[in-house]
Amino acid sequence: MVETANHHHQPPPSRAVPSLPLGAAKGPIFPPNEQLLQLHYCIHSNPSWPQTVLLAFQHYIVMLGTVVMIASILVPRMGGDAGDKVRVIQALLFMSGVNTLLQTLFGTRLPTVMGPSFAYVLSVLLIINDLSGRDFTSEHQRFLHTIRAIQGSLIVSSIINIVLGYFMIWAKFTRLFSPVVIVPVVCVVGLGLFGRGFPELANCVEIGLPMLIFLVIVQQYLKHIHPRTYSILERFGLLLCIGIVWAFAAILTAAGAYNNVREQTKQSCRIDSSSLMSSAPWVKIPYPFQWGAPIFRASHVFGMMGAALVSTAESTGTFFAASRLAGATAPPAYVLSRSIGLQGVSQLLDGVFGAVVGTTASVENVGLLGLTHVGSRRVVQVSTGFMIIFSIFGKFGAFFASIPLPIFAAIYCVLYGIVAATGITFIQFANKNSMRNIYVLGLSLFLAISIPQYFVMNTDAAGHGPVKADGGWFNDILNTIFSSPPAVAMIVATLLDNTLDAKHSAEDRGLPWWVPFQTRMGESRNQEFYSFPRKLHELVPSRFL
């Protein structure tokens, strides 16, 4: 049968799907919730002091894995020995404590740990490779020269985040966001770190896999066996599992299970493979320019600038996940801008103290907020005490740093997944049934995983990526940016969401809900969650409050 022109755009009657009234729907319908209802403690509420201290120590243990991973990757390639590795770990821990305290007081004021960023590893590898061909009297001299060059690059490139933040450029950019943009950005903040999950766990399956299984069983299933065990295992089950599996790893090491295995297995499984305890000093206070005067080279700075931009994108996505898991509203644009500006100041301090890499919001610690259902700001602020204290008393810090990395990898499998799933919850504020939104989400999510994977696969051991134009600085910036899933997701999603039928899809994009949270006076709770204490109001310009 031939359809007439008047019926050309109408679906055939037999294919029409009748819409059911709400009363006819089966099962409960869950309305959008601006705050998660299952949180026990939100950003302003605090557990008892004994619980606060234990939860804070748990945050310290979780972020320690990233510190040890970065030091283990970079220090040997720089020519450093076990003693140099310990001092780098101490500097990273010390600056993580300082930067976290600054961010929770003057930045977003969200309960986010500011730790070392993997985004800088590629730029640091380029510096290492550039200096490897030079003649040095010893490997230790090569290490000192390399770390001083890294310091200079961190100090100069920090101006990027300082300008983006304190000149409110990042605020203007983030006002282009909508819930449709935030979903892929936050999702890949977690999913983009899959390489630090099961692949790292598989380096020692007999330790990593039991840790993953025990954590799921103890923290999710065993807590239901008795009302008294519920809150204990939910909040502190992670520490219990670490203690059990760490003791199991010690037994295997003492029994000689890893005496006749390949070197990589020894490094992953043995608890004494890193020589941290014997190399660590009892007391060592990190101080400015402890490695010597910084070395400034323009070719090194440009690659580090790309890493600074990547850390900005990663931190922004992590802040949105933290706001959700801490019971706060979505962070306003001006709050994000001042936090990125402060992150630039933190990177400057990282360079001054020789922390090897810049700082970013720790994804794993945000996942820990969701795992424990405790989003208290005080807990994270107390955790900075552990970071600073154990960075000074080296033997104690080295003891906990000897936890095998597969144990941390098993933990990250859970924590990164929680952050990724938190990103999905933002779609409740937009139209989930809009084909336009489905297109934007699908393309941005896929490209955010696929493009960085291409760049990682085509990056050699020296840090050179697939972009090979005439300008080396241009190559370094692009290779760094497009190796980051959150950066790619933010670029693609923002571009698509603001150009693809944007004017006629304001409600589908969730803007009626979103816009009030992005202005200072649009939502009264903005002041409640993100404003400074009254004593600081007179010291800070009003546009940042």
Backbone torsions as a table, in degrees:
resi	resn	phi	psi	omega
1	MET	NA	134.0	-178.7
2	VAL	-90.6	129.8	179.9
3	GLU	-84.3	145.4	176.4
4	THR	-79.1	168.6	-178.5
5	ALA	-64.0	-32.8	-177.6
6	ASN	-69.0	-22.7	-177.6
7	HIS	-110.0	14.0	-173.5
8	HIS	-65.6	-34.5	-177.0
9	HIS	-97.7	4.5	179.8
10	GLN	-94.5	136.7	177.3
11	PRO	-69.9	151.3	177.4
12	PRO	-58.6	145.0	-178.7
13	PRO	-57.0	-34.3	-177.2
14	SER	-69.8	-20.0	-177.9
15	ARG	-97.9	-4.3	-178.3
16	ALA	-67.7	134.5	180.0
17	VAL	-101.5	114.0	-179.4
18	PRO	-67.1	139.8	178.2
19	SER	-89.1	130.8	-178.9
20	LEU	-87.6	139.6	173.1
21	PRO	-65.3	158.2	-177.4
22	LEU	-56.5	-37.6	-177.9
23	GLY	-65.6	-20.4	-178.0
24	ALA	-90.3	-7.9	-178.5
25	ALA	-70.4	142.3	179.6
26	LYS	-92.2	137.2	177.9
27	GLY	85.4	170.9	-177.9
28	PRO	-73.9	150.8	173.8
29	ILE	-112.9	122.7	-175.2
30	PHE	-96.8	114.5	178.7
31	PRO	-73.4	160.4	177.4
32	PRO	-60.6	141.0	177.4
33	ASN	-123.6	123.7	179.7
34	GLU	-69.7	-23.4	179.7
35	GLN	-130.9	144.5	178.1
36	LEU	-72.0	130.9	-172.6
37	LEU	-86.0	-13.9	-175.3
38	GLN	-90.6	1.9	179.5
39	LEU	-71.7	135.6	178.6
40	HIS	-85.2	-36.6	178.7
41	TYR	-134.8	127.3	179.8
42	CYS	-97.5	-167.6	-170.9
43	ILE	-60.8	-34.7	-177.4
44	HIS	-97.1	-19.1	-177.5
45	SER	-92.4	147.2	-172.4
46	ASN	-130.8	139.2	172.2
47	PRO	-71.4	176.5	178.3
48	SER	-62.9	160.6	-176.1
49	TRP	-61.6	-42.6	176.1
50	PRO	-58.6	-42.7	177.7
51	GLN	-67.2	-37.9	179.2
52	THR	-59.8	-43.3	-178.9
53	VAL	-65.4	-43.2	179.5
54	LEU	-66.2	-42.6	178.1
55	LEU	-64.5	-37.8	177.8
56	ALA	-64.5	-41.4	177.2
57	PHE	-62.9	-36.0	177.5
58	GLN	-63.1	-40.8	176.2
59	HIS	-62.5	-39.3	178.4
60	TYR	-62.6	-45.5	-179.3
61	ILE	-61.8	-42.2	-177.1
62	VAL	-64.3	-43.8	-178.2
63	MET	-75.4	-17.6	-178.9
64	LEU	-63.8	-31.8	-179.4
65	GLY	-60.1	-44.3	179.1
66	THR	-64.6	-39.9	178.7
67	VAL	-59.2	-48.0	-178.0
68	VAL	-67.7	-39.2	179.1
69	MET	-60.1	-48.5	-177.6
70	ILE	-64.4	-44.3	178.8
71	ALA	-63.8	-38.2	-179.2
72	SER	-68.0	-31.7	179.2
73	ILE	-75.6	-44.5	-167.2
74	LEU	-91.9	-44.4	-170.9
75	VAL	-59.9	-46.9	178.0
76	PRO	-60.4	-36.2	179.1
77	ARG	-71.7	-23.1	177.5
78	MET	-81.6	-9.2	-178.4
79	GLY	97.3	8.8	-177.9
80	GLY	-83.5	154.1	177.3
81	ASP	-100.4	-169.0	-177.7
82	ALA	-62.1	-37.7	178.4
83	GLY	-65.2	-40.2	176.7
84	ASP	-65.0	-37.3	178.7
85	LYS	-63.2	-40.6	178.6
86	VAL	-63.0	-43.8	-179.1
87	ARG	-65.8	-35.7	176.2
88	VAL	-66.1	-42.8	177.7
89	ILE	-61.4	-41.2	178.4
90	GLN	-61.9	-43.5	179.7
91	ALA	-65.0	-40.4	178.9
92	LEU	-64.8	-43.1	179.2
93	LEU	-64.5	-45.4	-178.4
94	PHE	-60.9	-46.3	-178.7
95	MET	-71.0	-30.9	175.5
96	SER	-62.7	-42.0	177.5
97	GLY	-63.8	-46.3	-179.9
98	VAL	-63.9	-46.9	-177.1
99	ASN	-67.4	-36.1	177.2
100	THR	-64.8	-42.8	179.0
101	LEU	-63.6	-41.4	177.9
102	LEU	-63.1	-42.7	-176.7
103	GLN	-69.2	-38.0	-179.5
104	THR	-75.4	-19.0	178.2
105	LEU	-95.7	-42.4	-171.2
106	PHE	-121.1	-8.8	-177.5
107	GLY	-96.5	-121.1	178.0
108	THR	-71.4	-23.6	-174.0
109	ARG	65.4	18.2	172.8
110	LEU	-86.6	157.3	179.9
111	PRO	-77.5	66.8	-178.8
112	THR	-115.6	129.9	173.9
113	VAL	-79.6	132.1	177.1
114	MET	-99.7	106.1	-176.3
115	GLY	-117.4	-179.4	178.9
116	PRO	-66.4	148.3	-173.4
117	SER	-109.4	134.3	174.1
118	PHE	-70.8	-14.4	179.8
119	ALA	-61.7	-24.8	-177.0
120	TYR	-88.1	-9.7	-174.9
121	VAL	-61.6	-42.8	-179.3
122	LEU	-61.6	-42.9	179.7
123	SER	-66.9	-38.2	178.3
124	VAL	-66.7	-39.0	177.4
125	LEU	-61.8	-35.9	177.3
126	LEU	-64.4	-40.3	177.9
127	ILE	-66.2	-43.3	178.9
128	ILE	-59.6	-45.2	-179.3
129	ASN	-65.7	-37.8	-178.9
130	ASP	-64.6	-31.9	-177.0
131	LEU	-96.4	-6.5	-174.3
132	SER	-69.3	-25.1	-178.2
133	GLY	-81.4	-6.1	-178.7
134	ARG	-83.0	157.3	179.2
135	ASP	-90.4	125.7	176.4
136	PHE	-125.5	151.6	-178.4
137	THR	-66.7	-26.0	179.7
138	SER	-157.7	166.7	176.8
139	GLU	-65.7	-32.4	178.5
140	HIS	-66.0	-36.9	176.7
141	GLN	-65.8	-38.1	176.3
142	ARG	-63.5	-39.7	177.7
143	PHE	-61.2	-47.0	-178.3
144	LEU	-63.8	-43.1	179.7
145	HIS	-65.0	-39.8	-178.6
146	THR	-66.5	-45.3	-177.1
147	ILE	-68.8	-30.4	176.0
148	ARG	-69.0	-35.4	175.4
149	ALA	-67.2	-38.2	176.8
150	ILE	-64.6	-40.9	178.2
151	GLN	-58.6	-47.1	-179.8
152	GLY	-60.8	-39.7	-179.9
153	SER	-67.6	-40.6	178.4
154	LEU	-63.7	-41.9	-177.7
155	ILE	-64.1	-47.5	-176.7
156	VAL	-70.6	-43.9	-176.3
157	SER	-70.6	-15.2	178.1
158	SER	-62.7	-19.6	-179.8
159	ILE	-62.6	-26.0	179.9
160	ILE	-60.2	-53.7	-178.7
161	ASN	-69.5	-34.4	178.3
162	ILE	-62.6	-44.2	179.3
163	VAL	-68.5	-46.1	179.2
164	LEU	-57.8	-39.8	-175.2
165	GLY	-81.9	-57.7	-170.8
166	TYR	-80.0	-12.1	171.1
167	PHE	-97.3	10.3	174.1
168	MET	62.3	20.4	177.5
169	ILE	-68.5	-41.4	179.9
170	TRP	-66.7	-31.0	177.5
171	ALA	-64.1	-42.6	179.7
172	LYS	-65.5	-37.1	179.3
173	PHE	-69.7	-44.8	-176.4
174	THR	-69.6	-16.7	174.3
175	ARG	-69.0	-11.7	174.6
176	LEU	-80.8	-8.6	-178.0
177	PHE	-74.0	159.5	170.6
178	SER	-146.0	172.3	176.2
179	PRO	-55.1	-30.4	179.4
180	VAL	-66.2	-31.4	177.6
181	VAL	-78.0	-40.7	-174.7
182	ILE	-65.7	-33.8	-177.8
183	VAL	-56.7	-57.9	-178.8
184	PRO	-66.3	-34.4	-178.8
185	VAL	-63.1	-49.4	-178.7
186	VAL	-69.6	-37.4	180.0
187	CYS	-58.6	-48.1	-175.7
188	VAL	-80.2	-13.6	169.2
189	VAL	-57.2	-36.9	176.3
190	GLY	-88.9	-51.0	-175.7
191	LEU	-67.2	-29.0	-178.6
192	GLY	-67.6	-11.2	-179.6
193	LEU	-100.1	23.5	-176.1
194	PHE	-60.5	-26.3	179.8
195	GLY	-66.3	-22.1	178.3
196	ARG	-93.2	5.1	179.7
197	GLY	-99.3	-110.8	-173.2
198	PHE	-63.6	-36.9	176.4
199	PRO	-57.3	-38.7	176.8
200	GLU	-73.5	-37.0	176.5
201	LEU	-59.6	-39.5	-175.1
202	ALA	-69.6	-10.8	175.3
203	ASN	-66.3	-20.1	174.0
204	CYS	-150.7	81.4	-173.2
205	VAL	-63.0	-35.5	-175.9
206	GLU	-68.1	-13.5	175.3
207	ILE	-108.8	-46.1	-176.0
208	GLY	-67.4	-43.5	-177.9
209	LEU	-67.2	-44.1	174.1
210	PRO	-59.2	-36.0	178.4
211	MET	-62.9	-44.0	179.4
212	LEU	-63.9	-44.9	-178.6
213	ILE	-67.1	-45.7	179.6
214	PHE	-60.7	-41.5	-178.0
215	LEU	-62.0	-43.2	179.6
216	VAL	-66.4	-45.5	-176.6
217	ILE	-68.6	-49.3	-176.1
218	VAL	-67.6	-45.7	-172.1
219	GLN	-81.1	-23.8	-176.3
220	GLN	-111.1	-32.0	-174.0
221	TYR	-104.4	-49.4	-175.6
222	LEU	-67.7	-20.8	-180.0
223	LYS	-64.7	-16.9	-178.3
224	HIS	-87.4	-2.3	-174.5
225	ILE	-73.4	-23.7	-179.9
226	HIS	-155.4	142.8	-179.9
227	PRO	-56.7	-32.7	-178.5
228	ARG	-73.4	-28.7	-179.0
229	THR	-82.7	-12.5	-173.1
230	TYR	-59.9	-60.2	-176.1
231	SER	-69.8	-31.6	-178.8
232	ILE	-66.2	-50.8	-178.5
233	LEU	-71.6	-31.3	178.9
234	GLU	-66.3	-39.7	-175.8
235	ARG	-90.8	-32.9	-172.8
236	PHE	-121.8	9.5	178.1
237	GLY	-60.4	-31.3	179.4
238	LEU	-62.3	-45.8	178.7
239	LEU	-63.1	-40.3	179.5
240	LEU	-61.6	-45.0	-179.1
241	CYS	-66.2	-40.0	177.9
242	ILE	-60.6	-44.4	-179.9
243	GLY	-61.3	-43.0	-178.3
244	ILE	-65.7	-49.7	-175.5
245	VAL	-72.1	-35.1	176.4
246	TRP	-62.8	-42.1	176.5
247	ALA	-63.7	-38.7	177.1
248	PHE	-62.9	-41.0	177.7
249	ALA	-65.0	-36.2	177.8
250	ALA	-65.7	-38.7	178.7
251	ILE	-64.6	-45.1	178.6
252	LEU	-62.3	-39.6	179.8
253	THR	-65.9	-45.5	-179.3
254	ALA	-66.9	-30.4	-178.9
255	ALA	-79.0	-5.9	178.3
256	GLY	84.3	20.2	-178.0
257	ALA	-65.0	-22.5	-176.1
258	TYR	-116.4	24.1	-179.9
259	ASN	-75.1	-31.3	-175.1
260	ASN	-122.5	48.9	177.9
261	VAL	-120.6	170.2	-179.7
262	ARG	-67.2	161.1	-171.8
263	GLU	-62.4	-39.8	-178.8
264	GLN	-62.9	-38.5	177.9
265	THR	-65.5	-39.6	176.9
266	LYS	-61.2	-44.9	-178.6
267	GLN	-63.3	-32.5	-176.5
268	SER	-85.9	-33.2	-169.3
269	CYS	-101.3	-37.6	-175.4
270	ARG	-73.2	145.4	179.0
271	ILE	-88.2	-7.9	-178.4
272	ASP	-117.7	20.0	-173.3
273	SER	-78.6	-23.8	-172.5
274	SER	-90.6	-9.6	-180.0
275	SER	57.8	27.3	-177.8
276	LEU	-69.6	-41.4	-176.7
277	MET	-62.2	-45.5	-177.2
278	SER	-71.9	-25.6	-177.2
279	SER	-92.0	-17.2	-174.4
280	ALA	-78.1	137.9	174.3
281	PRO	-77.3	157.6	176.9
282	TRP	-66.0	-46.7	-179.4
283	VAL	-135.9	127.2	177.4
284	LYS	-153.3	116.0	-179.4
285	ILE	-95.1	118.2	175.3
286	PRO	-61.3	138.8	-178.3
287	TYR	-138.3	161.5	-176.7
288	PRO	-60.1	137.5	176.1
289	PHE	54.9	41.4	-179.1
290	GLN	-67.8	-19.2	178.9
291	TRP	-94.2	-8.8	-176.4
292	GLY	122.6	-178.4	-178.6
293	ALA	-68.7	138.3	179.1
294	PRO	-63.1	153.0	176.5
295	ILE	-112.8	128.5	-175.9
296	PHE	-110.3	123.6	174.8
297	ARG	-137.0	131.6	-175.6
298	ALA	-62.1	-37.9	-178.1
299	SER	-64.1	-29.2	178.7
300	HIS	-80.6	-31.0	-174.3
301	VAL	-68.3	-39.0	-174.3
302	PHE	-64.3	-41.3	176.8
303	GLY	-63.1	-37.1	178.7
304	MET	-69.6	-29.8	175.3
305	MET	-63.3	-40.0	175.6
306	GLY	-61.0	-39.9	177.9
307	ALA	-65.9	-36.1	178.2
308	ALA	-64.1	-39.4	177.0
309	LEU	-65.4	-40.7	179.2
310	VAL	-63.7	-43.5	179.4
311	SER	-63.7	-30.2	175.4
312	THR	-63.6	-46.4	178.7
313	ALA	-64.7	-43.0	-178.9
314	GLU	-64.6	-44.0	-179.7
315	SER	-64.2	-39.0	-179.5
316	THR	-60.7	-47.0	177.4
317	GLY	-63.0	-38.5	179.3
318	THR	-67.2	-36.5	178.1
319	PHE	-62.7	-38.7	178.1
320	PHE	-65.8	-40.3	176.8
321	ALA	-64.8	-40.6	-179.9
322	ALA	-64.3	-39.3	179.5
323	SER	-61.6	-38.4	-179.4
324	ARG	-69.3	-43.2	-176.0
325	LEU	-82.4	-7.0	176.2
326	ALA	-104.7	4.3	179.4
327	GLY	75.3	19.5	178.4
328	ALA	-100.0	169.5	174.6
329	THR	-80.8	168.3	178.8
330	ALA	-59.0	132.2	-176.0
331	PRO	-63.0	129.8	178.7
332	PRO	-65.0	163.1	-177.3
333	ALA	-61.4	-40.9	-177.8
334	TYR	-68.8	-28.4	176.7
335	VAL	-71.2	-42.7	177.3
336	LEU	-61.7	-38.7	-177.8
337	SER	-66.4	-45.1	-179.9
338	ARG	-68.4	-30.5	178.9
339	SER	-70.1	-37.8	178.2
340	ILE	-69.7	-38.0	174.8
341	GLY	-60.0	-43.2	178.2
342	LEU	-67.4	-32.0	176.2
343	GLN	-64.0	-34.6	174.1
344	GLY	-64.4	-40.6	175.7
345	VAL	-62.5	-40.3	178.6
346	SER	-63.3	-39.3	177.7
347	GLN	-65.3	-37.5	175.4
348	LEU	-59.7	-44.6	177.9
349	LEU	-66.0	-36.2	175.8
350	ASP	-58.4	-43.0	178.1
351	GLY	-66.3	-38.7	-179.6
352	VAL	-65.0	-40.9	-176.6
353	PHE	-91.5	-0.1	176.6
354	GLY	71.4	49.5	-176.7
355	ALA	-88.6	9.0	173.5
356	VAL	71.8	-46.4	179.4
357	VAL	-131.1	163.7	177.5
358	GLY	-79.8	-176.6	-173.1
359	THR	-108.7	157.0	174.9
360	THR	-156.0	166.0	176.9
361	ALA	-70.4	130.3	-174.4
362	SER	-76.6	117.2	-179.4
363	VAL	-66.9	-41.2	-176.6
364	GLU	-64.9	-35.9	179.1
365	ASN	-72.4	-30.3	173.3
366	VAL	-67.8	-39.5	175.1
367	GLY	-61.2	-32.5	178.3
368	LEU	-66.0	-30.2	174.3
369	LEU	-58.8	-43.5	179.5
370	GLY	-72.5	-33.5	-178.9
371	LEU	-67.6	-40.6	-177.3
372	THR	-92.6	-11.4	-176.2
373	HIS	63.1	26.4	179.8
374	VAL	-122.6	109.9	-179.7
375	GLY	-109.1	31.3	-175.2
376	SER	-72.4	132.6	175.8
377	ARG	-66.5	-37.3	-177.7
378	ARG	-60.9	-38.0	-179.3
379	VAL	-59.0	-46.3	-179.3
380	VAL	-67.4	-37.6	178.5
381	GLN	-65.8	-37.8	177.2
382	VAL	-67.4	-32.5	180.0
383	SER	-62.6	-26.1	177.9
384	THR	-63.8	-28.4	176.5
385	GLY	-62.8	-42.0	177.2
386	PHE	-64.2	-41.6	-179.9
387	MET	-61.0	-46.1	-176.9
388	ILE	-71.4	-44.0	-178.1
389	ILE	-63.1	-47.4	-177.6
390	PHE	-74.3	-15.9	173.1
391	SER	-77.0	-24.9	179.7
392	ILE	-87.4	-45.7	178.5
393	PHE	-90.9	89.4	-167.7
394	GLY	-61.7	-38.2	-177.4
395	LYS	-62.4	-41.3	-179.8
396	PHE	-68.8	-41.9	177.7
397	GLY	-63.9	-39.3	179.9
398	ALA	-66.9	-31.2	178.6
399	PHE	-60.2	-48.2	179.9
400	PHE	-75.0	-27.3	178.4
401	ALA	-71.7	-11.6	178.5
402	SER	-82.6	0.5	174.3
403	ILE	-60.1	127.4	-178.9
404	PRO	-57.4	140.0	-176.2
405	LEU	-62.5	-32.2	176.1
406	PRO	-58.7	-26.8	175.4
407	ILE	-65.4	-44.8	176.8
408	PHE	-63.4	-39.5	-179.2
409	ALA	-61.7	-38.7	177.6
410	ALA	-64.0	-40.0	177.7
411	ILE	-63.5	-41.1	-177.2
412	TYR	-66.4	-29.0	176.9
413	CYS	-56.4	-38.0	-179.9
414	VAL	-80.0	-47.6	-172.4
415	LEU	-69.3	-41.2	177.7
416	TYR	-65.5	-35.5	178.1
417	GLY	-64.7	-37.8	178.2
418	ILE	-63.4	-42.9	179.2
419	VAL	-64.3	-43.4	178.9
420	ALA	-60.6	-43.2	179.6
421	ALA	-68.2	-30.0	176.3
422	THR	-63.1	-36.2	176.7
423	GLY	-61.3	-36.0	-179.6
424	ILE	-62.9	-32.1	-175.1
425	THR	-65.6	-19.5	179.9
426	PHE	-69.9	-17.9	-178.9
427	ILE	-70.4	-16.0	179.3
428	GLN	-63.6	-20.3	-178.8
429	PHE	-91.1	-3.0	174.7
430	ALA	-117.2	178.6	-179.6
431	ASN	-81.1	109.0	-177.6
432	LYS	-73.5	-16.6	-177.1
433	ASN	-102.3	8.4	179.2
434	SER	-80.9	123.8	178.3
435	MET	-64.8	-30.4	176.8
436	ARG	-64.1	-45.1	178.1
437	ASN	-65.7	-38.5	178.3
438	ILE	-61.5	-39.5	178.9
439	TYR	-64.6	-47.7	-179.3
440	VAL	-61.9	-46.3	-179.2
441	LEU	-63.6	-45.7	-176.7
442	GLY	-63.7	-47.2	-177.4
443	LEU	-68.1	-43.3	-178.7
444	SER	-67.5	-39.4	177.8
445	LEU	-64.2	-46.2	-177.0
446	PHE	-66.6	-46.5	-179.4
447	LEU	-66.1	-31.3	179.8
448	ALA	-67.6	-22.6	175.2
449	ILE	-94.6	-39.7	-172.5
450	SER	-74.6	-45.6	-177.3
451	ILE	-64.2	-50.8	177.2
452	PRO	-59.5	-33.9	178.3
453	GLN	-62.9	-39.7	176.4
454	TYR	-62.2	-44.5	-179.0
455	PHE	-66.4	-39.6	179.2
456	VAL	-66.4	-42.1	-179.0
457	MET	-66.3	-26.9	-177.4
458	ASN	-106.9	21.7	174.4
459	THR	-104.1	126.3	-177.2
460	ASP	-81.5	178.3	-176.7
461	ALA	-63.9	-23.4	179.8
462	ALA	-83.0	-5.6	178.4
463	GLY	95.9	7.2	-179.8
464	HIS	-86.5	123.9	-177.3
465	GLY	-94.2	-172.0	-175.2
466	PRO	-72.4	-20.9	177.3
467	VAL	-77.5	116.6	-175.9
468	LYS	-132.7	65.6	175.4
469	ALA	-82.6	-178.3	-177.9
470	ASP	-69.6	-33.0	-178.9
471	GLY	-88.2	117.2	-179.8
472	GLY	-63.8	-37.6	-179.8
473	TRP	-64.3	-37.5	178.7
474	PHE	-65.3	-42.4	178.5
475	ASN	-60.8	-44.5	-176.9
476	ASP	-62.8	-41.7	-178.6
477	ILE	-66.0	-49.2	-177.5
478	LEU	-67.0	-42.2	-179.9
479	ASN	-62.1	-35.7	179.3
480	THR	-72.2	-44.9	-177.2
481	ILE	-64.0	-46.9	-174.5
482	PHE	-83.9	3.6	170.0
483	SER	-91.7	-1.4	-177.4
484	SER	-105.9	116.6	177.1
485	PRO	-57.9	-45.4	179.1
486	PRO	-61.9	-37.8	179.5
487	ALA	-65.1	-43.7	178.6
488	VAL	-65.4	-43.4	179.0
489	ALA	-60.9	-41.6	-179.0
490	MET	-65.8	-40.9	-179.9
491	ILE	-66.4	-51.2	-175.4
492	VAL	-67.1	-48.0	-176.1
493	ALA	-65.9	-42.0	179.7
494	THR	-65.0	-42.7	179.4
495	LEU	-63.3	-48.0	-178.5
496	LEU	-67.0	-45.3	-174.0
497	ASP	-66.6	-28.0	-178.0
498	ASN	-98.2	-0.2	179.0
499	THR	-123.7	-21.8	-176.0
500	LEU	-91.1	94.3	177.6
501	ASP	50.1	44.1	-172.0
502	ALA	-71.8	-40.9	-175.0
503	LYS	-65.7	-34.1	-176.4
504	HIS	-94.0	4.4	-177.0
505	SER	-124.7	28.7	-177.1
506	ALA	-59.5	-45.3	179.8
507	GLU	-69.3	-39.6	178.0
508	ASP	-62.4	-33.9	-179.3
509	ARG	-77.0	-11.2	179.8
510	GLY	84.6	17.5	-176.9
511	LEU	-64.9	-37.2	177.6
512	PRO	-56.0	-35.0	175.9
513	TRP	-79.6	-37.0	-169.7
514	TRP	-75.2	-44.6	-169.7
515	VAL	-58.4	-43.6	-179.1
516	PRO	-57.7	-31.2	-179.2
517	PHE	-75.8	-12.6	-175.3
518	GLN	-95.9	1.0	177.0
519	THR	-118.7	154.5	-173.3
520	ARG	-62.7	-41.6	-176.4
521	MET	-104.4	5.0	-177.7
522	GLY	-72.6	-25.1	-177.9
523	GLU	-144.7	123.2	-175.1
524	SER	-63.3	-28.0	-177.8
525	ARG	-71.0	-16.3	176.0
526	ASN	-57.5	-44.0	179.5
527	GLN	-67.2	-34.8	-178.7
528	GLU	-65.3	-42.2	-173.9
529	PHE	-89.3	-33.7	-166.8
530	TYR	-117.1	-6.4	-178.7
531	SER	-76.8	155.7	179.0
532	PHE	-76.2	159.4	171.6
533	PRO	-58.3	153.9	-174.6
534	ARG	-57.6	-33.9	-178.0
535	LYS	-65.8	-21.4	-177.5
536	LEU	-94.8	-8.8	-174.6
537	HIS	-60.2	-37.3	-176.7
538	GLU	-75.3	-15.7	-176.9
539	LEU	-95.3	-11.7	-172.6
540	VAL	-117.8	136.0	176.2
541	PRO	-56.5	143.5	-172.1
542	SER	-62.7	-29.1	-176.7
543	ARG	-69.9	-14.4	179.4
544	PHE	-98.6	-5.9	-174.0
545	LEU	-76.3	NA	NA
